[in-house]
Structure formats: structure tokens, C-alpha cells
Amino acid sequence: MTTISMELPDALADALKAAEAETGADGRDLAMAALRVFLGERRFTLTDKQQREDIAEALREVGLDA
């Protein structure tokens, strides 16, 4: 496992503390869950973008571009 240390803006740190109090979960677990969600969504966005670019290029190659 890799350790990552970072500084958070006060508002974000306060929100993390509030989420800890609300859920009873550890801040580390909450931060990891948030990172997993972000990276999962970002990966889909990048994949979708690449697929759209590939389709557009294929359409250009056959003369069907809009």
C-alpha cells in the first residue's frame, strides 16, 4: 500500500470531519471511497471521449462526417 499525504483547504477538511461525524466512518475510508468514485467516473468519461473521437475519425475516413 502507498501512503499519500496532502493538505486540504479548510472547507474541504471541515466537510470531511462533518462526514466522519455523520457516518461514523473514518476520514481515511471516506477519502478513499471518494477517490474511487472520482477515478471510476473519470475513467468512463475518458473512455467515452476516446470512443467518440474514434467514431468521428472513422466517419471522416468514409466521407460520412457531419
Secondary structure, 3 states (H helix, E strand, C coil): CCCCCCCCCHHHHHHHHHHHHHHCCCHHHHHHHHHHHHHHHHHHHHHHHHHHHHHHHHHHHCCCCC
